[in-house]
Amino acid sequence: MNARWVSSSVRHRLVAGIAVIGVAALILPACESLGLSKSPGSPEGPTASAVRHPTLDDIPVPTGFRLVDDHSVSRIDGHFRVVRFEFIGDMERASLNRFYKEYMAAGGWTLRQERFDRGIYDMRFDSDTEECLIRLRPENRRTVIVVDLGPLPRGSAEREAQPALPRP
């Protein structure tokens, strides 16, 4: 009778152990898909997919962000662009910071300056002819992306010679 009790106890432990392993096997993949299993400093996967805005063309906008019309303005004259667009969406700012570093570099932009100040990310990128400032800030549990784009400032020695204005 004592041997039967021991074997029953071993069986219960074995069944309990298998149940714990089964539950862990179900929970761990869910944690990984939500990004909960990543330790700090671990390599991150792709941050988001990008969509192309017709005015910005070579500057990515993360999928799911929409243009805020009342806070956006642009002027395009030939190859000359001056743009200040605001987008709003639900991606966290740290992920957006990685998104812009990855996509802007792939598009030929060079990160010249990066700053983090009280929850706001600022990045300045240059191309051969333009400068792009990207600001990521929180707003009502959402994230706002502000894209400021314009020509690179050129020194007086680099400016093209302009014809003199006629005098009246």
Backbone torsions as a table, in degrees:
resi	resn	phi	psi	omega
1	MET	NA	-37.6	177.8
2	ASN	-65.0	-39.2	178.6
3	ALA	-65.0	-37.6	178.2
4	ARG	-64.8	-38.0	178.9
5	TRP	-66.3	-41.6	179.3
6	VAL	-64.2	-45.7	-178.9
7	SER	-66.5	-33.7	177.0
8	SER	-67.2	-40.3	178.5
9	SER	-65.0	-41.8	178.5
10	VAL	-64.1	-41.0	178.5
11	ARG	-61.7	-42.7	179.5
12	HIS	-63.2	-41.6	177.8
13	ARG	-64.9	-40.5	179.7
14	LEU	-64.2	-44.6	178.6
15	VAL	-64.8	-41.0	178.9
16	ALA	-64.4	-41.3	178.3
17	GLY	-63.6	-42.1	178.5
18	ILE	-65.2	-39.2	178.7
19	ALA	-63.6	-42.3	178.9
20	VAL	-63.2	-43.2	178.6
21	ILE	-63.1	-40.9	179.1
22	GLY	-63.5	-43.7	178.8
23	VAL	-64.9	-42.5	178.3
24	ALA	-62.1	-39.3	179.4
25	ALA	-64.8	-28.5	177.6
26	LEU	-81.8	-36.0	-174.5
27	ILE	-79.9	-40.9	-175.2
28	LEU	-59.0	-45.5	177.4
29	PRO	-62.2	-34.1	177.8
30	ALA	-65.9	-39.7	178.0
31	CYS	-64.1	-41.7	179.6
32	GLU	-64.6	-40.5	-178.5
33	SER	-68.6	-25.0	177.3
34	LEU	-90.2	-5.2	-179.7
35	GLY	80.9	15.5	-176.8
36	LEU	-83.5	-15.7	-176.0
37	SER	-93.5	-2.6	-177.5
38	LYS	-78.2	133.8	176.7
39	SER	-90.4	155.6	179.5
40	PRO	-58.1	137.7	180.0
41	GLY	87.6	-5.5	178.9
42	SER	-76.1	149.5	-179.2
43	PRO	-64.2	139.8	-178.8
44	GLU	-94.8	152.3	175.2
45	GLY	-84.9	-167.3	178.7
46	PRO	-58.7	138.2	-175.6
47	THR	-80.7	-43.0	-180.0
48	ALA	-172.3	165.4	174.2
49	SER	-91.8	153.2	-176.3
50	ALA	-106.6	148.8	171.1
51	VAL	-117.6	159.8	-177.5
52	ARG	-106.1	124.7	174.9
53	HIS	-91.2	136.1	-174.9
54	PRO	-59.1	-34.3	-179.6
55	THR	-79.0	-37.8	-177.4
56	LEU	-81.6	-28.6	176.0
57	ASP	50.5	-73.2	-174.8
58	ASP	-95.0	8.6	177.6
59	ILE	-113.8	119.6	-174.2
60	PRO	-73.1	151.8	172.2
61	VAL	-125.3	129.2	-179.3
62	PRO	-64.5	143.2	176.3
63	THR	-56.7	136.8	178.2
64	GLY	96.8	-7.4	177.4
65	PHE	-94.8	139.2	-178.9
66	ARG	-117.4	149.4	179.3
67	LEU	-71.3	134.7	174.9
68	VAL	-95.2	98.3	-173.7
69	ASP	-57.2	-42.5	-175.9
70	ASP	-67.1	-15.3	-178.4
71	HIS	-116.1	17.8	-174.1
72	SER	-127.5	143.8	179.3
73	VAL	-152.2	148.4	176.5
74	SER	-150.6	156.5	174.3
75	ARG	-143.4	126.3	179.0
76	ILE	-125.1	128.5	179.5
77	ASP	-137.7	96.8	-175.4
78	GLY	66.4	-121.3	178.8
79	HIS	-92.0	4.5	-175.8
80	PHE	-96.5	119.4	178.7
81	ARG	-123.1	134.5	168.8
82	VAL	-129.9	117.2	-172.3
83	VAL	-135.6	138.0	167.3
84	ARG	-136.1	100.8	-179.1
85	PHE	-114.1	145.2	174.8
86	GLU	-121.0	132.0	177.8
87	PHE	-122.4	151.8	177.6
88	ILE	-132.1	142.3	-179.6
89	GLY	-167.3	-167.4	-170.6
90	ASP	-113.3	8.4	-179.5
91	MET	-79.3	143.5	-178.9
92	GLU	-72.4	150.6	-172.1
93	ARG	-63.5	-38.6	180.0
94	ALA	-62.8	-39.8	177.2
95	SER	-67.4	-39.5	177.0
96	LEU	-64.2	-37.5	177.5
97	ASN	-59.2	-46.9	176.5
98	ARG	-63.5	-41.2	179.4
99	PHE	-54.7	-50.9	-177.5
100	TYR	-68.8	-37.2	176.7
101	LYS	-60.6	-43.7	-178.8
102	GLU	-69.1	-54.2	-173.9
103	TYR	-70.8	-37.4	180.0
104	MET	-67.7	-41.3	177.4
105	ALA	-61.8	-42.0	179.2
106	ALA	-65.4	-25.5	-179.7
107	GLY	-91.2	7.8	177.1
108	GLY	91.7	8.9	178.2
109	TRP	-92.4	146.6	179.9
110	THR	-112.2	127.3	177.1
111	LEU	-72.7	118.3	-178.0
112	ARG	-102.6	-29.2	-177.5
113	GLN	-154.0	142.8	177.9
114	GLU	-139.5	137.8	-178.7
115	ARG	-144.6	143.8	172.8
116	PHE	-126.9	121.5	-177.0
117	ASP	-140.3	111.1	177.0
118	ARG	50.0	47.6	174.7
119	GLY	89.9	0.0	-179.3
120	ILE	-112.2	126.2	176.2
121	TYR	-94.8	132.8	173.8
122	ASP	-124.5	132.7	176.8
123	MET	-133.5	140.4	175.7
124	ARG	-121.0	122.2	179.5
125	PHE	-115.6	148.4	174.4
126	ASP	-123.7	145.2	166.1
127	SER	-113.3	-166.9	178.7
128	ASP	-64.5	-31.5	-172.5
129	THR	-125.7	-12.0	-173.3
130	GLU	-131.8	161.2	174.9
131	GLU	-121.0	137.5	-179.6
132	CYS	-129.5	121.2	176.4
133	LEU	-105.0	128.3	179.8
134	ILE	-121.3	127.4	179.1
135	ARG	-120.7	132.9	177.8
136	LEU	-117.6	119.4	-177.8
137	ARG	-138.6	153.5	177.7
138	PRO	-80.3	149.6	173.1
139	GLU	-155.6	111.5	178.0
140	ASN	49.7	53.9	178.2
141	ARG	65.1	15.3	176.0
142	ARG	-123.5	179.4	179.0
143	THR	-121.8	135.5	177.1
144	VAL	-107.7	132.6	173.3
145	ILE	-108.8	125.0	174.5
146	VAL	-112.4	122.6	178.8
147	VAL	-111.5	116.6	174.4
148	ASP	-110.5	121.3	-175.3
149	LEU	-129.9	135.1	177.3
150	GLY	-163.0	175.1	179.5
151	PRO	-67.7	150.9	175.4
152	LEU	-63.7	136.1	175.3
153	PRO	-65.5	135.7	179.2
154	ARG	-117.3	142.6	178.4
155	GLY	-71.8	166.9	-176.7
156	SER	-61.8	-31.4	179.5
157	ALA	-71.5	-24.0	-177.6
158	GLU	-92.0	-12.9	-177.3
159	ARG	-69.4	143.2	176.5
160	GLU	-70.1	146.8	178.8
161	ALA	-65.2	126.7	179.7
162	GLN	-103.3	138.5	176.6
163	PRO	-64.7	146.9	179.2
164	ALA	-66.0	144.7	177.6
165	LEU	-73.3	139.0	179.0
166	PRO	-65.9	139.3	179.5
167	ARG	-89.3	141.2	-180.0
168	PRO	-72.5	NA	NA
